[in-house]
């Protein structure tokens, strides 16, 4: 931090957008660290996750949010509350879109963006997957819907256009002391990162309803100099889902554990011993008590 703290800049940059627009990929690129889990499935992100980028005279606190959906049950309602909170507590708003998007999935959120006085950047992501003509149409479309916004074509996966976006964010940051320590990269605990990494593998390996009926909770996390021992419970809603998740002879669950352990060893830089257990909690996605236990509600 510079000696003149009055010139230090810090602020919250909140990322919102429809599912599968690349919000988490963008966050990981900005951090140069695989913090947020990423899969092609909608609703991969369920919680707000802070990712902190520190510079010599600035601190950017990015907030990744769930993709905008029309809620079908209580868990999704709570997810969308987090998105609305992100509109309120941001210093800068980033709307992540793709060339396939021409509208938000929630009209009230679009109206809120049209009325906001906060700096708003619209990022049109995945431009490597579209034609110039379609990209120009999308730029014109967002200019019409959000005339005060600044529009940036980017590719979060390949890093195209991100330096310009970061430079503009730093310019827009308010003067403020840092909110977090200079070596901190997120507000989330190691247990949360473990549970998300396990859930990422379930999203990758299973189809249909299974990934969406799953929640993961870390029951034990014991670290020594050269080993981390982790016990995690995977919750599903029905016995039939438990059977599919475990697989014949436990082989499906074993594959999840092996893949998660490999990523966790890379994340923590040491050996990991991972135990996974599957439990049934009927209709947990609609149960406020369990949603509170799983961190969706205070």
N, C-alpha and C positions, 0 to 999 in steps of 0.2 A: 504494500500500500504506500502511496506517496506521502511525504511528510505533511503536505497540506491536505488534510482530510476533507476540507470543504469542497475540493475539486474531485474527490472520489465519487464515482457514479455507481449506483446499484438499483436494481428493480426487478419486479416479477414480470416475466414474459410468458403469458399463458397461451397454450396451443389448443385450438378447438377445430372440429371438422367432422365430416361424415366418417363412418367406418372405412377402414382400408385406404385411407388417403396418404398414409406414410408418416403420421405424427411421431410414432415411436422411433422409426428409422431416422427421422430428422433429429430427434433429441439425442440419440446415440451418436450421430455424426457430430453434432455440436460439442458433445462431451468427449468424443474420441474414446468412448467406453460403452460396452454393451450393458447399459443399465436397464432399459425398458425392454420387455420381451416383445418379439415381433413374429407374427405368422400371417399367412394370407386370409385367415378366418376373421370374420367380423366379431366384435366384442372381445378381442384379445386383451385390450386394456380395460380394466374394471375400476381402478382406483386412480386418483390424482397422484402423480409421482413427481417430485421435485428433482431436477438435475441442475447442478451448480457449476457454472463456468467462471473461473477466476482469472483476471488479468492484472497487470501492474497497477492500474488505476480504475478498475471496474469489476463488478460482480454481476453476472447475469443469472437470475434464478428462473430457469425454465420450468414450466408446469405442464406435464403431459396429462391429457384428460381422456375419458372414454369417448368413443365415437358416438355421434348424435344419432339417436334412434327414437322410435315411438315406443314407449315402455309397454310391455305386456304383463309384467308382474313386479312385485315390490322391489326386488334387487335392481331391476332396470330403472325404476323410478328414482331410487337412491343414486344410481350412477348419473342420471341426468341432472340431479340436484348439484352434483359436483361440477358439471359443465356450467350451470348457471352461476355457481359461486365463482367460477373462473372469470366470468364476464365482469363480476363486481370488484374483485380484488386485484385485477391486473394493472400494471403500469403501461404495458404494451400488449396488444392482442395480435396473435398470429392465427389467421384462418387458413388451414391447410385444405387444399382442394386437389383434384386431378382433372385432366382434360375430359374425363367422363362425367364430371359433376357440373351441373348448371344450376343447382339449387341446394339449399340446406334441407335436412329432413325435418326441421322444426321451424315453422314460419315465425313463431314468436322470437326465436333466437336471431333470425335474420333481421327482424324489426329492431331488436335491441342493438345489433351491430350498426344498423342504419342511423340510430339515434346517438350512439356513443360519441363522446368527445375525446376518448383515448386514442392514441396512435394505433392504427390498424394496418397490418400488412397482410395481403392476400398472397399466399404462395401456391402457385399452380405446379404441383409436383408430378413426377413421372413423365416429364416432357420427352424423354427418350423413347417413349412408347406411343407417340402420336405424330400426326402430320402437322406441318406449320400452319396450314389453313384452319385446322380444327383448333389449334392453340390460339390463333388470332381471334377466332370466334369466341372462345372462352374469355379471353382478355376483355373483349368488348362487352361481353355479357356481365362480367363482374364490375366493370366500370359503370355500367348502367345501374346495377343493383346497389353498389357501394361506392358512390362517386368520390368520397373522401379518402378511400383506401389507396395505399401504394401496392402495386401488383408486381410480383417477381416470379418469372418462370424458373423452376429449379428441378433438379433431380437429386433427391436426398440419398438415394442408393449409390449414385456415382459421384456425389459431391458437387455437381454443377450448380453454380449460382449461389452457393452457400456463403462464400466469403463476402460477397456483396450484401447479403442479408444480415450477416453478423455485424459488418461494419455499420450498417444503418441502425441496427438495434442499439449498438453502443452509443451512437450519436443521439438516439432518442431517450436513453436512460436518464432518469432524474438524478441530480446530485444527492448523494446519501451515503452514509457509512455502510459497510458490508453487513449483511444479515447473518452470514454464517462464517465459520472459520475458513481460512484460506486453503486448507487441505481437505475440506469436506466436499464430497461430490454429490451427496443426496441426503434427504431428511429421513430416508427409510432405513429400517434396521436390517441386520444381516439375515434375521429370520424371515423377514418379508421378501428379501431378494431370493432366498432359497425356495420359498413357497411359489414365487412367480416362475422361477426356472423350472420347477417340476410341472407346473401348470402349462408352461410353454410346450413341454414335450408331449403332454397329453393332447394339447391342441394339434400338434403336428402328427401324432400317430393314430388318432382315433377320428372317426367320422360321425356324421349325423348328430344326435343329441348328446352323446357322451361328454364332449368337452365342455358343453354349456351347463351340464348338471353337476360339474365338478368344482369343489373348493379344496384348497390345501392349507393345512395348518401345521406349523413346525412345533412339535412337543418338546424336543430337546436339541440343544446346540451346545456341545462341549468341545472347547478348543484347547489343544496343547501346542507345543512348539512345532511339531511336525505332522499333526493330524487333527481333523475336525470330525467328530462323531455327531451325526444328525439323525433324529427320528422324526418322521413326518407322517401325518395322517391325511389320507385323501377321502373326502366325503362325497358321496353320490346320493341320489334321491330314491333309487329303487334297487332291490336285490338283483334284478336282471342286469342293471348297469354295473353292479359290483362284479358279476360274473364276467362280463365283457372286458372290464378294465383289467381284471387279473389274468384272464385268458387261460387256455388249457395248460395245466401244470405250472401255472404262474409265469409263463413265458412272456406274455404281453407286458405285465407289470415289471418284470425283470428288465425288459428293453427300455422302459421309461426310466428306471433307476440307473441303468448304465449310462444312458445319454445325459441325464441330469447330472450325475456324478462327474462325468467328463467336463461338462461346462462349469460346474462349481469349483473343480480343482483349478481350472484356468482363471476363474473369477477371484478365488482366494489365494492362489499361489501355493497351495499345499495339498497333501493327500486328504481325501474325504471318504469316510465310511458312512454310507447312506442306507437307512432302513425305511421301507415304505409299508404302510398298513392301510387297508381300505375299509371304511365304515359307511353305513347307510343312515342318513338323516332325512326322513321323508319330507318332501316339499320345503327344504331349507331355504330355497330362493324366495319363498313367500312368508317366511317366519321371521318376524322382527327380532325375536330373541337370538336366533342363530345368525341373522345378518349383523347384529351388534357384535356378537362374538367374533365374527369373521372380519370386522373392521369396516363394514359398509355404513354403519350408523353409530354415532357417539352415544 
